[in-house]
């Protein structure tokens, strides 16, 4: 059975002063605090969300 590719996402910048749309995107991704790292399945929807907040997060390919 093939595994899904995943990415590790870490919040590296604060949400203070960011537009409400970016705050909602970060909340939808599951972030609650600075330097929190999440592992998510790599999907086109996730990539679109990450593109919107690319200045707030660091993305690392986790592989298969």
C-alpha positions in Angstrom: 0.0 0.0 0.0 1.4 3.4 -1.0 1.8 6.1 1.6 0.8 9.7 1.0 3.6 12.3 0.8 3.7 14.6 3.8 5.1 18.0 4.6 6.2 19.4 7.9 5.0 23.0 8.4 6.5 25.3 11.1 5.1 28.7 12.0 8.1 31.0 12.1 6.5 34.5 12.2 3.8 36.1 14.4 0.3 36.7 13.3 0.3 40.2 14.8 -0.5 42.8 12.2 -1.5 40.2 9.5 -4.7 40.5 7.5 -7.7 38.6 9.0 -7.7 36.2 6.0 -4.2 35.1 6.8 -5.1 34.5 10.5 -8.1 32.4 9.4 -5.9 30.4 7.1 -3.4 29.7 9.9 -6.2 28.6 12.2 -7.6 26.3 9.5 -4.1 24.8 9.1 -4.2 24.0 12.8 -1.6 26.4 14.2 -2.1 27.7 17.8 1.4 29.1 18.7 4.7 30.2 17.4 7.3 27.5 16.4 4.6 24.8 16.4 5.3 22.1 13.8 2.6 20.2 12.1 2.7 17.3 9.6 0.1 17.3 6.9 -0.6 15.3 3.8 0.6 17.0 0.7 -2.5 18.0 -1.3 -3.2 20.8 -3.8 -5.6 22.4 -1.3 -2.8 22.5 1.3 -0.3 23.9 -1.1 -2.8 26.7 -1.9 -3.2 27.6 1.7 0.6 27.5 2.3 1.1 29.8 -0.7 -1.2 32.3 0.9 0.8 32.4 4.2 4.3 31.5 2.8 5.8 34.5 4.6 4.7 33.1 8.0 5.7 29.4 7.7 8.6 27.2 6.8 7.8 24.1 4.8 10.0 20.9 4.8 9.3 18.0 2.6 8.8 14.9 4.8 8.9 12.4 2.0 7.0 9.2 1.9 
